[in-house]
Amino acid sequence: MRHVYREDAVLWPHSALLAVMLALVALLPGCSLAPAYERPVVTVPATLGEPRAATRSEASPPAAISADERRFLVAFAPGDEALHLVASALATHPDLRAAAAQLAEARAEVTAQRSGLFPQLDARAQRDKARLDDPRAAAILDRDFTSATLDFRFEPDVFGRVSSLSEAAAHDYMASAAAQAEARAALIADVLAAYVDERASAEVSERLGHAAEAADALAAQARTQEAVGTISADQTQEHEDQAARARIASTDARRQHADALRRLRSLAGYDLPDPAANIAAIGVNGIPDGDLRSLPSDVLLQRPDVMRAEERLRAANARIGAARAAFFPSIQLSSSAGHVSTDLAHLFGAATGGWTFLPQVTLPLFDGGARQADLDLAKARKNAAVAAYESTVRDAFRDVADALGGRDAAILRTTRLAPVCRANGERLRKALARQQRRLEDASTLLARTIDAAQVQVDCLSAQRAQALNRIAVFRAFYGVTLPAADGVAHAPSD
């Protein structure tokens, strides 16, 4: 009896089997190796109005402070107050952790690019089975075998494409390392500037608070004198206006101190004790200007920002080589060796071995201008990197010039105001002694207190400017090898 090929009878069982397989795949749960997500815990006050964190955060490992940084911080402020603030910020601030993560990312990219210089070897086990219902097709395409092989692939880097990409990744890594040092310097400078602002605003708030109290007392005396007819109403109003201005200035000073303290805590941590150093003792030590002005200008090439810009330029230059290599032929060597058998039990038998070797050469002919566009893009990015490098060098030179120029003005202002401040304080002490011996009335002492407060605020402003300039000099020369002297930091050693 002749066999009749019925298409519906043949396709139906296969279609049903396919539907069952699709249903099983849909029902199988997906597998993921991703770690469980955990929201980061940020140490902040429980409410917006609290000055400190509600609970103390877990102790972070102490940050590594280089010897040069330690010398600068110890010389910058008395005791270890500045050192503790900076160490806490370096250990906990997210910006520095982000820079470290970017450095790790660049390091992984270097490894990934360098892997292209080495052969790839994979072990592969495969079952290949095909059955066709059409007898004519089955005679040609039916197969059933199992294989276990080692696959070898290698692309000889004849024209340097892979090595150029690897070199670019290495320079990107060096740029990330320089960017990490740059972020470290910026964080240290920000913490110290916030520390100086907090100390200066605290003392200004105290001085203006005393002045406000003296102005209120003087206004109260004026009202009493007006009541007995010894002074006029206009004179009393002048004292009232003076007291109002003093209270406003005191309120503004307290608000500025609160703002400065919040900024310092946001940088260094909410759980640290409040600073207590005197602003007059902060930022005084340093090296002579001549030791810095006599340095050759090419020492600024050691700055982290200049090094970062140069490494970016080197990476862009290396990518031009990779773009040029894409115009030349590429060679691919592929080979496999192993065992192939129609019977799994005899897969590794004596007569089942085999090997293949497949060399391949690819010659680019036409791609619609894609390779030329990649080369033009690489050249344009190098030109942009050149401009960025030149701009960075100019900015570095201007930073140093501004820091050294501002240092002269800050020192001159402090030097000229120092005897004025001392004389003013001495006059106030003498007035207080005369008033205690009843040789001077209270109204004169109160007036002297108000006048002395403004002079003291000017002195504190000069001391603050000198300390901030000391930070600017540190920031401008961070990473630069300087003459051996206390109070000057070099690049931290990793």
C-alpha positions in Angstrom: 0.0 0.0 0.0 1.4 3.4 -1.0 2.2 5.8 1.8 0.3 9.1 1.5 2.0 12.2 2.9 -0.6 14.2 4.9 0.7 17.6 5.9 -1.9 18.2 8.6 -1.2 14.8 10.3 2.5 15.6 10.4 2.5 19.2 11.5 -0.1 18.9 14.3 2.0 16.8 16.8 5.0 19.0 16.2 2.9 22.2 16.7 1.5 20.8 19.9 5.0 20.0 21.1 6.2 23.5 20.3 3.3 25.0 22.2 4.1 22.9 25.3 7.8 23.9 25.1 6.8 27.6 24.9 4.4 27.2 27.9 7.2 25.6 30.0 9.6 28.4 29.1 7.1 31.0 30.1 6.4 29.4 33.4 10.0 28.9 34.4 11.1 31.6 36.8 13.9 33.9 35.6 17.3 33.5 37.2 19.3 36.6 38.2 22.7 36.9 39.7 22.3 40.6 40.6 22.7 41.3 44.3 19.6 42.3 46.3 19.1 46.0 46.2 19.6 47.9 49.4 18.9 51.6 49.8 22.0 53.4 51.1 21.8 54.6 54.6 22.7 58.3 54.8 23.5 59.8 58.2 21.4 63.0 58.5 19.3 64.6 61.3 16.0 62.9 61.8 14.1 66.2 61.2 15.0 69.3 59.2 15.4 71.5 62.3 17.8 69.2 64.2 21.5 70.2 64.2 22.8 66.7 64.7 22.1 63.2 63.5 19.5 61.3 65.6 21.6 58.2 65.8 25.4 57.8 65.4 26.5 56.3 62.1 28.6 53.2 62.0 32.3 53.9 62.4 34.0 54.2 59.0 37.5 53.0 58.6 40.0 55.9 59.1 41.0 57.7 56.0 44.7 57.5 55.0 46.4 60.9 55.5 49.7 61.3 53.7 52.7 62.7 55.7 52.6 66.0 53.7 48.9 66.4 54.3 49.3 65.7 58.0 52.1 68.3 58.3 49.9 70.9 56.6 46.9 70.2 58.7 48.8 70.2 62.0 50.4 73.5 61.1 47.2 75.0 59.8 45.2 74.8 63.1 46.3 74.3 66.7 45.8 70.8 68.0 44.3 68.0 65.8 41.0 69.7 65.2 41.5 70.3 61.4 43.1 66.9 61.1 40.0 65.1 62.6 37.6 67.1 60.4 39.5 66.3 57.2 40.0 62.6 58.1 36.3 62.2 58.8 35.4 63.9 55.5 37.8 61.8 53.5 36.4 58.6 55.0 32.7 59.4 54.5 32.1 61.9 51.8 30.3 60.4 48.7 32.2 62.6 46.2 35.5 60.9 47.1 33.9 57.4 47.0 32.5 58.3 43.6 36.0 59.2 42.4 37.3 55.9 43.7 34.5 54.0 41.9 35.4 55.7 38.7 39.0 54.7 39.2 38.0 51.1 39.7 35.8 51.3 36.5 38.8 52.6 34.5 41.0 49.8 35.9 38.5 47.2 34.8 38.3 48.8 31.4 42.1 48.5 31.0 41.9 44.8 31.8 39.0 44.4 29.3 40.9 46.1 26.5 44.1 44.2 27.2 42.3 40.9 27.0 42.0 41.4 23.2 45.8 41.0 22.9 45.6 37.4 24.1 44.0 34.3 22.5 40.6 33.1 23.7 40.1 29.5 24.6 36.7 28.0 25.4 35.5 24.5 26.2 32.3 23.6 24.4 30.0 20.5 24.7 27.2 20.2 22.1 24.5 17.9 21.1 23.3 18.3 17.5 20.3 16.4 16.5 17.9 17.1 13.5 15.0 15.0 12.2 13.0 15.9 9.1 9.7 14.4 8.1 10.4 14.7 4.4 12.4 11.6 3.4 14.2 13.4 0.6 15.4 16.2 2.9 16.1 13.8 5.7 18.6 11.9 3.6 20.6 15.1 3.3 20.1 17.0 6.5 19.3 14.5 9.2 22.1 14.4 11.8 22.6 13.1 15.3 26.0 13.5 17.1 27.6 14.8 20.3 30.8 16.8 20.4 33.2 18.0 23.1 35.8 20.5 21.8 38.3 23.2 22.8 37.8 26.3 20.7 40.7 28.6 20.0 40.3 32.2 18.6 43.0 34.8 18.1 43.2 38.1 16.2 46.8 39.0 15.5 47.2 42.7 16.1 49.1 43.4 12.9 48.2 47.1 12.6 48.0 47.9 16.3 44.2 48.4 16.6 43.8 46.5 19.8 47.1 47.8 21.3 46.0 51.4 20.6 42.7 50.8 22.4 44.5 49.2 25.3 46.9 52.2 25.4 43.9 54.6 25.4 42.3 52.7 28.3 45.5 52.8 30.3 45.7 56.6 29.9 42.1 56.9 30.8 42.9 55.0 34.0 45.8 57.4 34.8 43.4 60.3 34.1 40.9 58.8 36.6 43.7 58.4 39.2 44.6 62.1 38.7 40.9 63.0 39.0 40.7 61.1 42.3 43.7 63.1 43.6 42.0 66.3 42.3 38.8 65.4 44.1 40.7 64.7 47.3 42.4 68.1 47.2 39.1 69.9 46.5 37.4 68.1 49.4 40.2 69.0 51.8 40.1 72.6 50.7 36.3 72.7 51.1 36.4 71.3 54.6 39.1 73.7 55.7 37.3 76.7 54.1 34.1 75.7 55.9 36.1 75.3 59.1 37.5 78.8 58.8 34.1 80.3 58.0 32.6 78.6 61.0 35.3 79.8 63.4 35.3 83.3 62.0 31.5 83.6 62.0 31.3 82.2 65.6 33.6 85.0 66.9 31.9 87.7 64.9 28.5 86.5 66.3 29.9 86.7 69.8 31.4 90.2 69.3 28.2 91.6 67.7 26.1 90.0 70.4 28.1 92.0 73.0 27.7 95.1 71.0 23.9 94.5 70.7 23.7 94.1 74.5 25.7 97.3 75.1 23.5 99.2 72.6 20.3 98.0 74.3 21.7 99.0 77.7 22.7 102.4 76.3 19.2 102.9 74.8 17.7 102.0 78.2 19.8 104.7 79.9 18.8 107.2 77.3 15.1 106.6 78.0 15.8 107.1 81.7 17.7 110.3 81.0 14.9 111.5 78.8 12.4 110.8 81.5 14.2 113.1 83.9 14.8 115.7 81.2 18.6 115.5 80.9 18.5 114.6 77.1 16.1 115.3 74.3 13.8 112.8 72.6 15.9 113.1 69.4 19.0 111.9 71.3 17.0 109.0 72.7 15.8 108.1 69.2 19.3 108.0 68.0 20.2 105.5 70.7 17.1 103.5 69.9 18.1 103.4 66.2 21.6 102.4 67.1 20.3 99.5 69.3 18.0 98.3 66.5 20.9 98.2 64.0 23.0 96.4 66.5 20.3 93.8 67.1 19.8 93.2 63.3 23.6 92.8 62.9 23.7 90.3 65.8 20.8 88.3 64.3 22.5 88.2 60.9 25.7 87.1 62.4 24.0 84.2 64.3 22.3 83.1 61.1 25.6 83.2 59.2 27.3 81.1 61.9 24.5 78.6 61.9 24.8 78.3 58.1 28.6 77.9 58.3 28.2 75.2 61.0 25.7 73.3 58.9 28.0 73.4 55.9 30.9 72.1 57.9 28.8 69.3 59.3 27.5 68.3 55.9 31.1 67.9 54.7 32.8 66.4 57.8 29.9 64.7 59.5 27.0 65.6 61.8 28.4 63.5 64.8 31.6 65.4 65.2 32.0 67.8 68.1 31.8 71.6 67.4 35.1 73.3 66.7 36.7 75.4 69.4 39.9 76.9 68.0 40.5 80.7 67.8 40.5 82.2 64.3 43.6 84.1 65.1 45.6 80.9 65.4 44.3 79.3 62.2 46.3 79.6 58.9 49.2 81.5 60.3 52.1 79.1 59.6 53.5 78.8 56.1 56.6 79.1 54.0 58.0 82.3 52.6 56.6 83.7 49.4 60.1 83.6 47.8 60.3 79.9 48.1 57.2 79.6 45.9 57.7 82.5 43.5 61.2 81.3 42.6 59.9 77.9 41.4 59.9 77.2 37.6 56.5 77.4 36.1 56.8 73.8 34.7 56.3 72.4 38.2 52.6 73.1 37.6 52.6 70.1 35.2 52.6 68.0 38.4 49.2 69.2 39.5 46.5 66.6 39.4 44.2 68.6 37.1 47.0 69.2 34.6 48.0 65.5 34.7 44.4 64.5 34.2 44.1 66.7 31.1 47.3 65.4 29.7 46.3 61.8 30.2 43.0 62.5 28.4 45.0 64.0 25.5 47.2 60.9 25.4 44.1 58.6 25.3 42.6 60.7 22.5 45.8 60.4 20.5 45.9 56.6 21.0 42.4 56.3 19.7 43.4 57.9 16.4 45.7 54.9 15.9 42.8 52.5 16.5 40.7 54.4 14.0 43.4 54.3 11.4 44.0 50.6 11.9 40.3 49.9 11.0 41.2 50.8 7.3 43.5 47.8 7.0 42.7 44.1 6.8 42.0 42.1 9.9 43.1 38.5 10.4 41.1 36.0 12.5 42.5 32.6 13.4 40.0 30.1 14.6 40.6 26.5 15.5 39.0 23.7 17.5 40.1 20.3 18.6 38.1 17.5 20.4 35.9 14.5 20.0 32.7 13.9 17.9 30.6 10.8 18.1 27.1 9.6 17.3 27.1 7.7 20.5 27.6 9.6 23.9 29.0 6.5 25.5 31.9 6.3 23.0 32.4 10.1 22.7 36.0 9.8 23.9 36.9 6.7 22.0 40.0 6.2 19.9 38.4 7.0 16.5 36.4 10.0 17.6 39.1 12.7 17.6 39.2 15.6 15.1 40.3 19.2 14.6 39.5 22.2 12.5 41.5 25.2 11.5 39.8 28.3 9.9 42.0 31.3 9.1 40.1 34.3 7.9 41.2 37.7 6.4 38.7 40.5 6.2 39.4 43.4 3.8 37.2 46.5 4.3 35.9 47.7 0.9 32.8 49.9 1.5 31.0 50.9 4.6 29.3 54.1 3.6 32.0 56.3 5.2 31.7 54.9 8.7 35.5 54.3 9.2 36.4 57.7 7.9 33.8 59.3 10.2 35.3 57.4 13.2 38.8 58.7 12.2 37.5 62.3 11.9 35.7 61.9 15.2 38.9 60.7 16.9 40.9 63.6 15.4 38.2 66.1 16.5 38.3 64.7 20.1 42.1 65.0 20.1 41.8 68.7 19.1 39.3 69.2 21.9 41.7 67.5 24.3 44.5 69.7 23.2 42.4 72.8 23.9 41.3 71.4 27.3 44.9 70.8 28.2 46.0 74.3 27.3 43.0 75.7 29.2 43.9 73.6 32.3 47.5 74.8 32.3 46.4 78.4 32.0 43.9 77.9 34.8 46.6 76.3 37.0 49.0 79.2 36.4 46.2 81.7 37.2 45.3 79.8 40.4 48.9 80.0 41.6 49.2 83.7 40.6 45.9 84.6 42.3 46.8 82.7 45.5 50.3 84.2 45.8 49.0 87.7 44.9 46.1 87.4 47.4 48.6 86.2 50.0 50.4 89.5 49.9 47.2 91.5 50.3 46.0 89.3 53.1 49.2 89.5 55.1 49.5 93.2 54.6 45.9 93.8 55.8 46.4 91.6 58.9 49.7 93.2 59.7 48.3 96.7 59.5 45.2 95.9 61.5 47.0 93.9 64.2 48.3 97.0 66.2 44.9 98.7 65.8 43.1 95.6 67.2 45.6 95.4 70.1 45.2 99.1 70.9 41.5 98.9 70.7 41.3 96.0 73.1 43.7 97.7 75.5 41.5 100.9 75.5 38.4 98.8 76.2 40.2 97.0 79.1 41.3 100.4 80.6 37.8 101.8 80.2 36.4 98.8 82.1 38.9 99.2 84.8 38.1 102.9 85.2 34.4 102.2 85.3 34.9 99.6 88.0 36.7 102.2 90.0 33.9 104.6 89.2 36.2 106.9 87.4 34.1 106.6 84.2 30.3 106.4 83.8 28.6 103.3 82.3 27.4 105.1 79.2 30.9 105.8 78.1 31.9 102.2 78.6 28.9 101.0 76.6 29.8 103.3 73.7 33.4 102.1 73.7 32.1 98.5 73.7 30.0 99.2 70.6 32.9 100.9 68.8 35.4 98.2 69.8 33.1 95.5 68.4 33.3 96.9 64.8 37.1 97.1 65.0 37.2 93.5 66.2 35.0 92.4 63.4 37.3 94.0 60.9 40.3 92.2 62.5 38.4 88.9 62.4 37.6 89.5 58.7 41.3 90.0 58.0 42.3 86.9 59.9 39.7 84.9 58.0 41.0 86.2 54.7 44.5 85.2 55.6 43.4 81.7 56.6 41.4 81.3 53.4 44.4 82.4 51.3 46.5 79.8 53.1 44.0 77.2 51.9 44.1 78.7 48.4 47.9 78.3 48.3 47.6 74.7 49.5 45.0 74.0 46.8 47.0 75.7 44.1 50.2 73.7 44.8 48.6 70.4 45.7 50.5 67.6 44.1 53.5 69.8 43.3 56.9 68.9 44.7 57.9 71.9 46.8 60.9 72.8 48.9 60.9 70.9 52.2 58.9 73.0 54.6 56.1 72.5 57.1 52.6 73.3 56.0 52.9 72.5 52.3 51.2 69.4 51.1 52.3 67.2 48.1 50.2 64.7 46.3 49.0 61.9 48.5 50.7 58.6 48.0 48.2 55.9 47.0 
